[in-house]
Amino acid sequence: MSDTSRRKFLAATGVTAAVGGAALVGTASAASAKPSARAARERVLVLVDDPKSDVVTLLVGEDEVVVRDRDLVTRILNAAGGTR
């Protein structure tokens, strides 16, 4: 993702991403979530470009991290569906 498109994404989805992120926090089990020493310490935005894929793009500060996890995609989409 280029810097220009990332800035457009951040500007266009800042509020939506914050609401979606709040919904995701509510779906996680407190017993299963254990922070690691490498956990992000800044804003993280989540992008699922294709709901049928297993790819999740995380925008962490100035970095972009791509994760392949179908279960995570499903949980994000389920949580996002509850915010409409």
N, C-alpha and C positions, 0 to 999 in steps of 0.2 A: 504494500500500500504506500503510495507516494506521500510525502509530507503535505502536499496540497490537498489531496483527497482525505487524508487523516484530519486535517484542520476542518474541512467541510463537514466531515462525519461528526467530529466533536461538537462543532457549532450547531449542527442540525439535530443531534440526538442527545445532547447533554441532559436535558430534563427527562427524556424517555429512558435513557440508560440508567439514570439514578433511580427512577421508579422501578425499572426491571431488576436492578441490583438489589433493591430492598425486598422485592418479591423472592428473589433467589435465596437471600439470607434466611427468610422465613421457612423455606423448604428444606434446608439442611438440618440434619440431626446433630444436636450439640455433642452427643457422645461420639460421633464418627469424625468430627472435624477437629483436628489437632494441628495448630500452627507449627510450621517448621522454622528453622533459623533462616531459611532462604525465602520466606513468605514476603510478598510485595508489601511495601510500606507507603504506597502512594495510590492514587486513583487508578482503578482498573476498569476498562470498558470492554464488554464482550460483544463480539460480532459473529453471528451465524449467517453466513452469506447464502448458503443453500440448505434449507431445512431437511433435505433428503440425504445430505452428506454426513460424514463423521468429523468434519473440520470445524473447530472453534478458533477464532482469532482473538487474542487478548491484546489490547492496547494498554501498555503499562508505561506511563510517563512518555518518554520519547521512543520506547521500544515496542516491537511487535513480536508476539510469541504465538506460534501456531501449534495447536494441540489436536490430535486425532483421537476422539473418544465419542462414540455413538451414544453411549449412555448419558454423557454430559450434555450433548446436543438435545437429547430428548427431555432431560430435566430442565434445561433452559427454556425450551419451547413450551413445555407445560407451565412453567412459572410465568412466562411472558403472556400466555393465554389468559391467565387469571387477572391481568392488569387492565383489561379492556372494559 
